[in-house]
Amino acid sequence: MMKQNVFPTHPILLIDDEEQFLASAEFTLNANGLDNTRTCSDSREVMKLMAIETPSIVLLDMTMPYIKGWELLPQIISEYPETSVIIVTAINEVDLAVESIKTGAFDYIVKPVDDTRLITTIRRAIDLKAVEQENRRLKNYLLSDKLDYPEAFAEIITRSQQMRQIFQYVEAIARSPLPILITGETGVGKELIALAIHRVSRRHGEFVSVNVAGVDDNLFSDTLFGHKRGAFTGAERDRKGLIEQATRGTIFLDEIGDLAMESQVKLLRLLQEGRYYPIGADVAKPSDARVIVATNADLNGAQKSGKFRKDLFYRLQTHHIDIPPLRKRKEDIPALVDHFMRKSSKTLGKKNPTPPKELYSLLKNYHFPGNIRELESLIFDAVSRHKSRVLSIESIREKVGHSIEQLNEDSDDMLVDQYIRFSEQLPTLKASEMMVIEEALRRANGNQAIAAQLLGISRRALNNRLMRAKE
């Protein structure tokens, strides 16, 4: 019976007539986390084996009895185009290497084989195939506009088309072994997206989350990689790190933009080689944990200024998810308010209140610097204070209104061109005033108190202007 939770999902087939090489290569692959392997020492059996179980990678020797490797190569490429073939042979001839690559081989390695190069080449082939498969899946998702695993996103409350497209992208890339970078402002729900990726991936290991902000290199190494007994004072026994805890699962590193430069080097090695060194260890351990990182920082700017390694930056952004802030998906506000009211009412042991109509108009005109987390805090505070059937929004009005007024004060010092584009013929002052008032009332859904806040005037002043307009 085939063992579960192996990597890669489809096996690596080693084809060579030298039994000693097969045993050595299989041991090397298994020791580096590539534990789904098959061997074949009789070239006549190759196509039969591939018909039974299609491999993801084939390591093919060129000089074998019965059927030569250069005879098998075009047949494998033709019948199994999804399989990557890596030539591993003692023949060190440029012409044969070039011809093999032209035929469709992924790479050409000369014996004696360097273990590091062999592992790196295989992982490169796996990564490339994963990207190709994800591109095809993403195309299918976008064309069909469906989700195969909607339950994985159940905790993310949204009606936004932008978010739905992110969900589709998540489903396309979730099963890839490559790292994922999630960016977005504080409070947009980056960890929820990471958790959804883990669920869709169907990985059998744990989802392990750690915030690396302000963590120095020693703590980073000990937390992620663990240590050997006697590695430092107080290390009385071996300690497993979070990477090992996330075996066959996912490790989520939040606030990656604050990671120390020394730690960035170690993370890069983990991503490139799939191996890491516990503190005090001389032998590397393999890792198959999926790495997801998140940040609210500008990594592109950080790598240009030298605060973040360029090679790590490009490695991380193979798959990039940028979550829009709440102010750019305000259609989500009613559903989020309803969710947070029910959640806070249950937590506080209160009846779920009815939201007043003006609540949504007030919130939709707020810019939410703290995003969804801030909205949850506002609703929780309001529910904790309410005493009647209808939710009192005075606490929300106080906080949100003050922010809107501050924005209006700040806008007084900004250039007119940032707000208005004038046509050749200028409108009159009276007409301009009414256009601005009408726009404020539209945004406030007719609520004069909210419209006055948007305009930076009192409600009485707004009412006076409306009365004069009717005269």
FENQUI-V732775 format. One record per pair of residues at least 12 apart in sequence whose ideal C-beta (glycine too) atoms are under 8 Angstrom apart, sorted by the first residue. I is the first residue (numbers start at 1). J is the second residue. Records with the same first field share a line. If there is no record, write none. Layout:
I = J  J
This chain:
4 = 204
5 = 204  205  248
6 = 35  36
7 = 33  34  35  36  177  288
8 = 34  36  56  57  126  177
9 = 36  56
10 = 36  53  54  55  56
11 = 36  37  38  53  55  56
12 = 29  34  36  37  38  55  56  57  58  59  122
13 = 37  38  39  40  46  49  50  55  57  58  59
14 = 26  37  38  39  40  59
15 = 39  40  43  46  58  59  60  61  64  69  72
16 = 39  41  59  61  64  88
17 = 41  42  43  61  64  65
18 = 41  61
19 = 41
21 = 61  111
22 = 39  41
23 = 39
25 = 59  88  113  118
26 = 39
28 = 115  118  119
29 = 118  119  122
31 = 286
32 = 115  119  274  275  286
33 = 274  275  286  287  288
34 = 119  122  123
38 = 53  55
42 = 66
43 = 64  65  66  67  68  69  72
44 = 66  67
46 = 67  72  76
47 = 72  75  76  79
50 = 76  79  80  83
54 = 80  82  83
55 = 80  83
56 = 82  83  84  125  126  129
57 = 83  84  85  86  122  125  126
58 = 76  83  84  85  86
59 = 86  88
60 = 72  73  76  85  86  87  88  89  105
61 = 88  89
62 = 87  89  91  96
63 = 89  90  91
69 = 87  89
70 = 96  99  100
73 = 85  87  100  103  104  105
74 = 103  104
77 = 103  104  105
82 = 129
84 = 106  125  126  128  129
85 = 104  105  106
86 = 105  106  107  108  109  121  122  125
87 = 100  105  107  108  109
88 = 109  111  113  118
89 = 108  109  110  111
90 = 110  111
91 = 110
92 = 110
96 = 108
106 = 121  125  128
107 = 121  124  125
109 = 121
116 = 273
119 = 273  274
120 = 272  273
123 = 273  274
126 = 177
127 = 177  178  318
130 = 175  176  177  178
131 = 176  178  318
133 = 176
134 = 172  173  176  319
135 = 172
137 = 171  172
138 = 168  169  172  173
141 = 168  169  171  172
142 = 165  168
145 = 164  168
147 = 164  167  168  171
148 = 171
149 = 171  199  200
151 = 199
152 = 170  196  199  200
153 = 167  170  196
155 = 192  195  196
156 = 189  192  193  196
157 = 332  335  336  339
158 = 329  332  335
159 = 331  332  335
160 = 324  329  331  332
162 = 324  328  329
163 = 323  324  329  332
166 = 193  321  323
167 = 196
169 = 321
170 = 193  196  197  200  321
171 = 200
173 = 197  319
174 = 197  200  201
175 = 200  201  202
176 = 319
177 = 288  290
178 = 318  319
179 = 271  290  291  292  293  315  316  318  319
180 = 194  197  290  291  292  293  318  319  320  321
181 = 256  293  294  295  299  316  317  318  319  320  321
182 = 194  292  293  294  295  320  321  322  323
183 = 294  295  296  299  320  321  322  323
184 = 294  296  322  323  324  325
185 = 296  325  369  371
186 = 296  370  371  373
187 = 326  370  371  372  373  374
188 = 323  324  325  326  371  372
189 = 323  371  372
190 = 254  294  296  323
191 = 209  252  254  294
193 = 321  323
194 = 207  209  250  252  292  294
195 = 207  252
197 = 250  290  292
198 = 249  250  252  290  292
201 = 250  290
203 = 248  249  250  290
204 = 248  249
205 = 246  247  248  249  250  289
206 = 245  246  249  250
207 = 246  249  250  252
208 = 242  245  246  249  250  251  252  289
209 = 251  252  254
210 = 223  224  242  251  252  253  254
211 = 254  255
212 = 253  254  255  256  258  259  263
213 = 254  255  258
214 = 258
215 = 259  260  263
216 = 260
217 = 260  262  263  266
218 = 279
220 = 259  260  263  266
221 = 263  266  279
222 = 239  241  279
223 = 241  242
224 = 241  242  243  251  266  276
225 = 241  243  266  276  277  278  279
226 = 238  239  240  241  243  244  278  279
227 = 239  241  278  279  280  281
228 = 278  279  280  281
229 = 280
230 = 280
231 = 278  279  280  281
232 = 279  280
235 = 279  280
238 = 278
239 = 278
241 = 276  278
243 = 270  276  287  289
244 = 285  287
246 = 289  290
247 = 287  288  289
248 = 288  289
249 = 289  290
250 = 289  290  291  292
251 = 289  290  291  292
252 = 292  293  294
253 = 267  291  292  293  294
254 = 293  294  295
255 = 294  295  296  297
256 = 293  294  295  299  316
257 = 295  296  297  298  299  302  308
258 = 295  297
259 = 308
261 = 309
264 = 308  309  312
265 = 309
267 = 291  312
268 = 309  311  312  315
270 = 287  291
271 = 291  312  315  316
272 = 315
274 = 286  287  288
275 = 287
293 = 316
299 = 313  316  317
300 = 313
325 = 368  371
326 = 368  371  372  375
327 = 366  367  368
330 = 364
333 = 360  363  364  375
334 = 360
336 = 372  375  376
337 = 355  359  360  363  375  379
338 = 355
340 = 375  376  379  380
341 = 353  355  379  383  391
343 = 376
344 = 379  380  383  384
345 = 383
347 = 380
348 = 383  384
350 = 383  386
351 = 389
353 = 383  386  388  389  390  391
354 = 389  390  391
355 = 390  391  393
356 = 390  391  393
357 = 445
358 = 393  445  447  449  450
359 = 391  393  396
360 = 445
361 = 443  444  445  447  450
362 = 393  396  397  400  401  447  450
363 = 375  396  400
364 = 443
365 = 404  443  444  450  453  454
366 = 400  403  404
367 = 403  407
378 = 395  396  399  400
379 = 396
381 = 395  396
382 = 395  396
401 = 453
404 = 453  454
405 = 453  456
408 = 454  455  456
409 = 456
430 = 469
433 = 465
434 = 469
436 = 455
437 = 451  455  462  465  466  469
440 = 452  454  455
448 = 462  463
